[in-house]
Amino acid sequence: MTTSALIRRSRDLIASVRWRAEFAVAMGRALLKRPVLGKVEFVAITGTAGKTTTKDLCAGILACTGPVTKTEYSCNEAAKVAETVTSVRPGDRYAVVEIHGGEPRAMDWPLRLIRPRIAVVTLIQREHARSAFGLEEIATEKFRLIEALGKDGVAVLNSDDPLLWERGQRWGGKVIWVGRGEGATLRLLECQSRWPQPLAMKLAYSGEQYTVITKLHGEHLALPALCALAVALAAGLTLHEAGANLQEVEPSEGRMQVVRGGDGVTFLRDDWKAPLWSLDAPMTFMQDATAPRKVMVIGTLSDYSRSASKLYPRVAERALEIADQVIFVGANAYRATKRATREQRQRLHGFGELREAAVFLRENLRRGDLVLLKGSSRMDHLVRLILDRENPIACWESRCGKTQFCTSCPRLYDFERASNVDPAMVRKTGDPPPVVAVGEECIVLVGLGNPGEEYRLTRHNAGHLVLDTLVHEHGMTWEHASSGQFAEGLLLGVRLLLVKPGASINHSGEAIRHMLGSEELRRAVVIHDDMDIELGKVKVGRGGGDGGHLGVRSIITVCQTQDFSRVKLGVRPQGDDRKSLQLVHDNFSDKELQQLTAAFSSSLPKLLSQVRGEALETLA
């Protein structure tokens, strides 16, 4: 095993040990705290969707009975349940706890910490398209929360969900059923939510009818509202009292949350997560909305089984039927726009980087617009499109991995720490002027890799390494630019411009666009590693997708084109069956490095001849 592999394995082991230690500490604290909370009544909420909204509505309604502690944000994993239990005060009247429960044995630890008096299951859906944990298994795991109720416990269940109906009928305890069907205890007779009017519900309960007006938007939020009202009934409130309190509760952050800007633009944030099945409700809401102009911003979708290349164009087609302007953001933005007609391209736009979308929206939104933000907080952080309009932000990190909303992140306005703020790289109108001038008969070779001495000899740096060899062997000199390095020279009668982007390999697109401009990419050759090709082999092609290479994906999404030549350098040792992620940062041996550069050098004459012919044909 190589030194770098040992280091990575050690880091993974340390991270695992640290996580286990933190988990043990959180559980220990909660178990010590639990005995002193005997008078606090726990309300526990699970379900595939609607958990956070139900939790926040419950806490808002129950606040009239006394102090309430609730789960922060959507922190519903076992360790976060422990933290919530630890934060409960002995003087609290209620503790409202959100629990995940979507995986095998997910309820084990939470049920050691709490025994709820009121338990809610909102609905059952498959949470991950490729998960082997089926609907029946999900329903069984989540229903363990109901089975944990004591003799005086009350379950709140969705009567319109067949899996919950079946289990609830067999359970035999006290249930308040909510739903539209006749079997519901608290029945939804009518509901309407047409912008700008909020969600209004007509309910039937104990032979009487009630009308409840909320501050929510979207008919799909009627289910969390019904569940919260049922919890209030289980807690001893009348429906009239519960409805009056519900009218004062604001929507949960990032769940159809209305944000009105000072410039007259209204944003509708539905940006916590974006599984494919969750698109229908906000799209229907936008279709029924009344507004001078409707705009939809769609980020990273998840939990779908079909290919992204087929999915995103279909989503774009539907969005164009509803909205006046549609903007896709993220790694798959180019997929959404690639099939668009000339007429559609007037209304359909794709941006690989969020800050580019921010510039576009800043220039194109106008007073009266209703803008839906639909994306993933972990992947997209779309709320920055709103925050930057009021006060320019520092952090435009594409995938920081944080699950929290940016509104509570200390890096948002920390310009000293922000490593990716370069005003010159933000597109105001069109591409910025290129940093490096490309002559008409010049061929550009772009080598991908990671800057930094610690990455210099890794397999992922194959693109950098072969260009370094060319520069050394042919007496060229690397010169520094703001976004990378470049060198010029003459080889085999062809004038070459060699470029090494200064950004990390997964964000190569921004640096390349800044150095060359998107148009010059058509005449460039992108050279990169390929973990599936045996070391010593080279493949040359033009166009196509990214093949799973995040550096190539970044170029395609930022420059909005697939039409450029690629040289794939094989880097996998013969007979090595390790996974690609284990090879990425593995160092080349001296012999392997010679194989790599020799293979590239032998293919270079033919490559230059082919590319030069293509370039001249393009110029003609």
N, C-alpha and C positions, 0 to 999 in steps of 0.2 A: 504494500500500500504506500502511495506517495506521501510526502510530507504535507502537501496541501489537503489531501483527502483526510489525513489524520487530524489536521487542524479543524476541518469542517465537522468531522465526526465528534471531536471533542467539544466544539461549540454547541452542536445539537444536544449532546449529552448534558452539558452544563445548563442549557436552556430548559431541558426536560426536568432536570433535578430542581432547578429554580422554580419552575411552574408547580411541581408537586409540593415543594416546600410552602409556597405561597397558598396553594389550595389547602394544605393541611392546617396552616395558621388560620385562614379564614374560617374553616370548619370548626376548628378548636374554639375560636372566639365565639362563634355563634352558639355552639353547644353549651358553653359556659354561661352565655347571656340568656338562653332560652328559659331556664327555670325561674328567673325573676320576672318573666312576662306573663304570668299566669292569668291576669285579668284582661290582657289585650286579646281581642278577637281578630283572628286572621281570616282575610278574604284572599283566596288563591285563584289565579286566572291562568288558563292555558288555552290552546287552540292553534290552528295553523295560521290564522290571520285575525286581526282585530284585537290582539291581546293588549297592546299598549294603549290604544284608544279606550278600550273598556276599563283598563286599570286607572287611567287618568280621570275618566268620567266618574267611576266609582268613588275615588278619593275626593273629587270635587263635591259630589252629592253628600257623602258621609261626613264631610267637614262640619256640617251643621250639628252633628251629634257630639262632637268633641275632637281632640287632637288626633290627627291621622298621619301615619308614616307610609310612604309608598316606594316602590321600586323606582330608582332613577332611570330616566330615559327608557331604553329597551333592554336593560341589562338583566337577562333572564336565565343565564347559564347557572349551574349549580353553585359555583363560587360566588357569583353575584347575588344569588338568593341568600347565601350565608352573610354577605355584607349587608344586605337589607335587614336581615334579622338582627344583626349586631347594632344597626342604627336605630332600631325601634326603642322607644322610651317607655319605661314602666307605666307612665301616666297616660299613654296613648289609649284612645278608645278603640281604634282599628289599625291594623297593618294590612295594606293591600299589596300583595306580592304577585309579580308576574313570573311564570315558570315556562321554560322551553318545552321539554317533553317530546321532542320530535325525533329522538333516537332511542335505540334499545337501552333500557335501564336508566334513561335520563332522569326519571323520577326518584331514583334510589336515595340520593343524598338530600334533595329538598324535602322528601317526606320523613326523613329523620329529624329535620329541623322544625317543621311546622305540622300542626294538625288543624287544618282549617275548619271553621264553623260554617263558612259559605265557600263553595267552590264553583267555578265557572269553566265550561268548555264552549268556546264560541262556534267552531266548525272544524271539520276534518277535511284536509286536502293534502295531496302529495306535495311535500315541501321541496324536493329536489328531483328533477326529472330522471336522473341516472341513479338515484338511490335504490338500494335493494330492499329498503324498509317500506313495505307496501301500505296501502290505506288501512287494511285491517290491523296491521301491527301498530301503525300510528295511533289509531283509535283506541286500541287496547292499552297502549302505554299512557296516553293522555287520560284515559278513564280511570287510571289508578288514583288520580287526584280525587275523583268522586268517591271511590271505594275507601279512601282514607278518612272520610267524614265520620264524625261521632254520631251518636244516637240522635242528638238534637241538631245535627247538621242539615244544611239545605243546599241542594244542587241547582244550578241554573244551567239549562241545556237548550240547545237549538232544536226545536221540534221539526224543522225543515231538513235536517241532516239525517239521512237514513241510518247511518252508522251510530249516531248518538241516540236516535229514537229507539233503535233496537236494544242498545245496552241500557238505556235509561228505564225502559219498560221492564227489563229483567232485574234491575238493581233493587227496586222495592223501597228505597228511602224516599224522603220528601224531595220533590222536584218542582221547581217553577219553570214551566216550559215557555220559551219565547219563540215567536215566528209568525208566519203568515197563515198557516193552516189552521183548521178547526181544532186540532189537538192542543193548540197553544193556550197556556194559562194567561199569559200576557200577549195578546194577539195584535199584530200590526194590520190594520184595516186598509189604510192608505198612507202613502208617503210621497213627498214631492220636494225636489231640490233643484230649482232652476235659477242659475245665476242671473241677477245678483241676490235672489231670495235664498235664505238658509233652509236647511232641512226642517220640514214640518211633518209631524206624524199624527195620524188619527188612530187611537188605540182602543181596544176593548179589554175590560178586566172586571171580573165579578159582576157581570151583567150590566155594566155601565160603560159609556164611551167617554174618552178623554182626548183633548188636543194638546200636543206638546210642541212648542217651537224651540229650536236649538240654535246654537251658534256654529253648527257643523255644516259642511257642504259635501254633497254627494249622497245619493240614496243608499249606497253600499254601507254607509256609516250608521244606517238605521239599526243594524244588528248589534254593534257595540252599545248603542244608546239603549236598546231594549234590554240587553244584558245588565247594564248599569242600573236601570230602573228596577229590574228584578232583584238585584242585590240589595237595593234600598228597601224593597218590600220585605225581603228576608231579614233585614236588619230592624224591621218594625216601623218604618216610615209609611205614610199613606202615599198612594200614587200622586195625589195632588201635591203633597210636600216634595216628593222626589222630582216631579216634573218641574216645579218652580225652581228648585235648586239646579236642575240640569240646564235650564235656560241661561244660567250665568257662567257655565263652564266653557272655557276656550278650547279649541281643537288642540290635539297633541302636536308637538313640533314635527314637521315633515310629513304629516298625514292630512292632506287636503287643507293645509294651513294657509290662510290668506295673509299676504304681506303687501301693503299699499305703499308705494314709493311717493316721494315728494314731487316727482315729475308727472304724476297722473297715471303711471303704469301700475297695474295690479298683477302681482305674482301669486300663483297658487302652487304651494310647495307640496309635492307628493314624492319626496326625494329620499325616503329612508331606504327602500329597496324596490327593485323592479323585476320580480319574476314575471314571466310571460303572462301567466294567468291573471296578474293584477292590472294589466293594461286596459282591460275592457271597461272597468268602472270609470276611471278618469276620462277616458276617451268619450264614453257616453255622456258624461257630465259636460264636457266641452262642446259636444254636438248640440246639446239642448240649451247651452248658455246663450244669453243675449249680451253681445258686446260689439262695439264698432269694428274691432278686429281681433281675431283669435290667433295665438301663437303657441306652438308646442315645441318644447325642448326635451329631447329624449336622449338619455345617456346609455349606460351599459345594462342590457337585459340579461336575465339569468333563468335557470330552470326550464330549459327547452330541449327537446330531443332532436329536432331537425337541425340542419347545418345553418350556421350563421349567414352564409352567402345566400341562402334561400329565405331565411326568416326576416332579416332586416329590410330587404326590398318590399316584402309584403306589409310589414309594419308601416313603412314609409307611404305605401299606396293608401292604406286606410287613414293615416294621419292627414294626408293631402285632401282626402274627401271631407275632412272636418275643419281643418285650420287654414288660415290665409298664408301663414308662414310656418315651415317645419324645419327645425334645426336638430341634427344629430351630432353628438359629441362623444369622442372616445375612439378606442382602437378599431371599432367596427363601423365608424361613420362613413368611410368610403364605400362599404358594402351597401349601405342604405341608399347612396346616391348614384351608384354606378349604372343602374338601368334606367335612370330618369330620362324622360324625353326633354327636348329643348324647352318646351313650355313649362314642364315641371321644375326645371332647374331655376326658373325665375322665383320659385317659392320653396324649393328644397335645397338645404345647404348642409354640408358636413365639415366638421372641424376635428382634427385629431387631438388638438390641445384645447383645454377649456378657456385659456386666456384669449385665444383667437375668437372663440364664440363670444366672449365678453366684449371684445372690441366691436364685433359685428352687431351685437344687440345694442350696444351703446350708441351706435350710429344709426340704427334702423328702427328701434322701438319708438312709439309715439304715444302721446296722451290718449287714454281710453283703452289701450291694449290690455287684453287678458292673456297672461302668459302662464302656461302649465309647465312646471319643471317635474319631469318624471325620470328618476334614475336611482342609482345606488349610492348610499352615503359612503360605503367603503371604497368604491371604485371611482366615483365621479365628483362627489362633494359639490353638487350643482348650486348650493346656496351661495357660493362665492360670486355667482352671476348677479345676485342681488346686493350682497355686501359691498362689492367693488364699485357699484354705481353711487353709493352714498359716500364711501371713503375708500380710496384706492388701497388694495390689500398687498401684502408682501409675498404670501405663499401661493404659488400656483403648482405645487407638486401634483403630478398626475396620479400616482398611486402610492400614497403614504402608508396605506395599510390600516390607518386609524378608523375605527368604526364610529367614533363620536362625530357629531355635527361640528362644522368649523366654527360655529357661533361660540363654542366654549373652548376653542383651541388657542393656546398662548402663541402659537407660531403665526397666526393669521396676520398680525400687523408687526411682526418682529423682522424688520428689514435687515438688521445686523446678522441674524441667523439664516435668513432665506438664501439658499444657495442657487436658486433658479430664477432670480429676478434679474433680467437683463432687458431694460426698456428698448434697446435697439432691436431686440428679437421679436418684439410684439408687433404684429402686422397692423398698421393703421388702415391703409387702403392698398390692397394688393400686396405683392411680395416686397420686402425691403430691398434696396439696391444691394447687389452682391458685393461681398468683401473682396473676392478674388475675381479678376477679369479673365474670361475664358476666350481665347482666340478662336476664329472661325474654323481653323483646321487642327485645333488642339483636341486631343482625347483626354478625358478626365477619368482617372482611376481612383475610386474612393474605397479605402480600406476600413472596415469596421473593427472596432475593438474598444477596450476600456483604457482610459488614461491612468497613469500611475505605475510606478516601478513594480509594485507588488503583483500587477496583472500582466506584465510585459510578455512573459513566456507562456501564458496559459493558452489552452486550445481555443478559447473564445476570442483570442486576440490574433487569430491567423491572418486576418485582413491587414492589421497593422504590421505584422512581422514580414510579410512578403514585400510590402512597400518599403519597409526599412532596409531590406536586402537590396532592392533596386536602387535606392538612394545611395547606399554604401558602395555598391559595385560600379555604379556609373557616375560617380563623382558629383552627385547633386547635394543640395543642402536644404535641410528643413528650415522653413521660416514660420514664425508664429503670427497667427491672426487671433482676433478676439474669440473665435469659436472653434479653433483647432490649429492644425499645421498644414502647410502646403510646400511643395517643391516642384520645380520645373526643369525639364531637360529634354534631350533629343535621344530617341532610341529606335534603331532600325529605320531611320529616316522619318520617324513620326514624332511630332512634338507632343509631349506628355505633360499633364498637370496632375500631380499626385496629391491626394487630400486625405488627411486623417482627422475626422471630427473630434473635437475636444470633449464632447459630452459622453456620458456613460453609454454603452452600446445600445441599451434599450431605449434611449432617447436620441438616437442619431439623427432623426429626421429634422429636428429644429436646427441643429448645428449645420447640417448640409444645406438646408434652405437658406440659412443666414449667410453661408459662405458663397454659395453658387447661385441661389435662386431656383425656384421650382422648374423653370423652363429648361435650364441647362442640364437637368437631371436626365432628360431624354437622350443626351449625347454622352452620358456618363456610364461607367461600368462599376457596379457595386461588388466588391470582393468581400466575401464573408465565409466563416466556418460552416461546416455542415456535419453534425454529429452522427448522421446516418450513413455517411460515405467513408469508405476505408481510406486511411492515411496513404497519400501518394497518388490519389486519383483526383481529377478535376472535372467538373461539369460546367458547361457554359450554356446559357439560355437567355431569353428575353421575355419580359412580361410574366403574367401569372400571379399567384398569390404570394403570401409570405412564407409558406411552408413551415409555419410554427416558429420562425426566427423573429424574435421581438424587435431586433434592430431593423430588419427589413420591414416589419409591420409599421414601425415608427415612421420610416421614410414614406411608405405608401399613404399612411393616414395624414401626415403633415403636408406632403407635397401633392396629395390628391391624384396620384397617378401610379399605375403599375407598369407603365411603358418605359422600362429602362433595362439595360443588360445586366446580368448577374454572373459572377464567377463563384461557384461553390467549391470550396476547398475541403477535401476529405480530411478529417482529423481523428477518426476513430482507429485505434490500433487494431491490427489484424487479430481476429479471434476474441476481442474484448467485448463482453456482453453486458457491461455496466450500463446503467440508465444514463440518459443524456445529462441529467442534472449532476451526476457524479463525475462526468467528464469535463464539464464546462470550465472549471477553474483548475484542472489538472495541468501541470507543467509539461511542456515538450522536453524530451531528452535531446541531447546534441544530435544524435543520429536521426531522430524523428524530425527535428527542425531542418536538417539537411534534405530529408525526403520531401518535406512540405515545400521548401523553396525551389528544389529541383523540379518538382512536378509543375509548379506555377511557371517557372522560367521556360520549361519545354513547351508549354501551351501558349506562351505569350505571343510569339510571331503570328501564329494562326489567329489568335484572338484579336490582335491589333489590325490584321488584314480585314477580318470580318467587320469589326466595329468601324474601321475607317470607311469601308464601303457603305455601311449603313448611314454613317454621318454625312458623307458626301451626297448620298441619295436624298437624305432629308434636306440638306441645304439647297440642292438643285430644285 
